[in-house]
Amino acid sequence: MATTTATEVAAQPPVSPAPPAVSGKRRRSRLRRRNTLLGWSFILPNFLGFALLTLVPIIVLFYMSLTNWNVFGTANWVGFANFERLIGDGSFRISVLNTLYYSALHIPLTFVVALGLALLLNNKLRGVAFFRTAAFFPYITSIVAIAIVWNLLFSPDYGPINEILRFFGMENPPGWLTSSDWAMPAVVIVSTWRDMGYYMILFLAGLQTVPRELHEAARVDGASTIQRFFNVTLPSLRPTTFFVTVMLTINSFKIFDLILVMTEGGPGQSTLVISQFIYTKGFEESQFGYASAASVALFFMCIIVTVAQFLLNKKRSV
Amino acid sequence: MKRKFVVAASMAMVATLALSACGGSSDDAAEEGGPVTLSMSGWSLATTPEFQVLADGYMAQNPDVKVELKEYDPVNYNTLLTADLAAGSGPDIIVQKEVKFVSTFQEGGQLVDVTDVELPDDIGGTEAYDIDGASYAVPYRQDSWVVFYNKALYDQAGVEYPDGSWTWDDFAETEEALAAGLEGTAAFGGYQHGWQSTVQGFANAQVPDADILSGDFGHLKEYYERVLKLQDDKAQVDFNTRNANQLTYQGEFGKQKAAMLTMGSWFVATLIAQQAAGEADDFDWGIAPAPQYDESTAGIDNVPVTFGDPTGLGINAAVTGAKLDAAKDFLAYAASEDAALSLAEIGITPALLNDTVVETYFELEGTPDDELTEFAVSTHKTLPENPTSSKTAAIQNILLDLHTAVMSGSEPIGSAIDAAEERFENEIGD
């Protein structure tokens, strides 16, 4: 870490040429305008894509949620009728509860596993690069391949997992994906296995910013490893922790692809989540207006929780 | 200077990208009195020859019309078709793969009224395309569900071949007898595929006064109880294992892992092709009529009741003028005896099943030549698997959840039916 002294700073040439004092204001605004134009021209391609493919559809989504569009016909305005129907819809209620259940299991489990892995792999041992790659591998594997393999692993009568459980004396191992009680925990296990690599990388990056002097000072003061973890590592990791928690929450609320390929919402409706409810209503039953209303509901759920997390974090860091 | 060049280049690139994104599709205007080109949707063109057969047959009779096929993914066919139709780039002739989407297309104004297309008198499957007194598609193919049985495994188990007089209790008894006779081998008594139609299709068609549109699902109870018993007795692979191992009905029956199979008549063409190619084992098999609800419709002196949906052709509402006349003419051809004969030659069961067509069907190399098979293929009262209504898709989703809950053993049939009826009230009922 190089420290710049005051003299060094003064000796550095200014970044932009200083405008003459005479026509200073006009020159400054022309320069600012030119800089703004330059900036826009660089972000415009990406922004155009974002606007066309993401922003405009989202605005249209809000409009569609107030109509009863069925893909082909005209979108007739129905006001808040879709939202009233959502409140009374039993399946939507089940999907919200399932989503919350999934999030309640998935978020803490993934957080702890990812952090644990990051702490373990933060050392400069031989072969640590291999283990880091191995932990990240599930995240980039095809979701269909994951679903097929884990389906076989979870097979209640012939799968290895239950074989192992039976070997350890459990007489009635859970039915996993075939049981409405155990299907969601099974999905959470696979989802954690898939996501841990990604969040481990984020935590590894965050761990690099923990100042070593603090650790040494704590060790000198006689703190044990656990005390050091809770009093030095965790507080220093707060920005990373905050980011990981926010991303985990949003992604858990939006979970879709894994559940669709593993259980399709079954057995029965035990793993039906909001995203799948939206997909079914929109693409299988062609009720796009109603599906849009459910999407808007999911959007507000995510926003409210994220804002709450931001406020909490602000309070904590003061 | 360099900076100006960079700015200019990026502006130019942005402009190009923006303009290319707005590129429109070119419309082929139909020329009056010239050669007409019709586009027709199809799926899995390499393994599903029926579309090309229809196109070729029509073009042979009408040299001034060209029919081009447009391939779609078979699993997401209706979703992809919906996207194309909504974008205005749908095909002229729309193959109706699933009856439950016909009302969606019709309500969205995507199909032309084809009531004026002349159909042969004894063609089947037309009711599925009648909406509010007008017809919106023409059936060219009608599948029905039958029983496929493996004669070699029957001999091995020492069980008599079906005689066409089965009720469902007879069927269950036979499957248990087969399982007992085949004990110790890798083969099961029967195989039931994972679809909800394997249980519900029969229940909806055969139980008197059963109507899923009314929200009353009690008629399913008996059928599910029977299947669950067969599963518990290990006479057939259970639903959970079937799903975990992703078993296919072609594989299970073709590789002799099951002595019996209830399946749609479309399997005939596939089985023959697979046996010829060596993908399936070489064994003698036959077809028996579907097991019946009770004695009144059982036996070869009666007409057995089974279920099955037709496959038909509709016309895109955007087609007009000379193209529309050609399209309607093509629909009339597809329903005619000429087309039926050419379809029968490749093992498809056409919607028009008169004696000549049945004869041609059985001339195909590989079809079983016993009398019961001929009876099963030609004589049946086929009721729709999906009643034509805008509520059908939603109801089928509720029943699918019921199916997975009951078959996986997560919920007993009684409470599952109650839950499904409640959901009907809550989500659909009015």
Interface residues (C-beta under 8 A of the other chain):
Chain A: L37 L38 S41 F42 L44 P45 L48 L52 N70 V71 F72 G73 G88 D89 G90 S91 I148 N151 L152 F154 S155 P156 D157 Y158 G159 G175 L177 T178 S179 S180 D181 E264 G265 G266 P267 G268 Q269 S270 T280 F283 E284 E285 S286
Chain B: R3 V7 S10 M11 M13 V14 L17 A18 A21 T79 T82 L85 A86 T104 F105 E107 G108 G109 Q110 F239 N240 T241 N243 A244 N245 Q246 A393 A394 N397 D401 L402 T404 A405 S408 G409 S410 E411 A416 A419 E422 R423 N426 E427
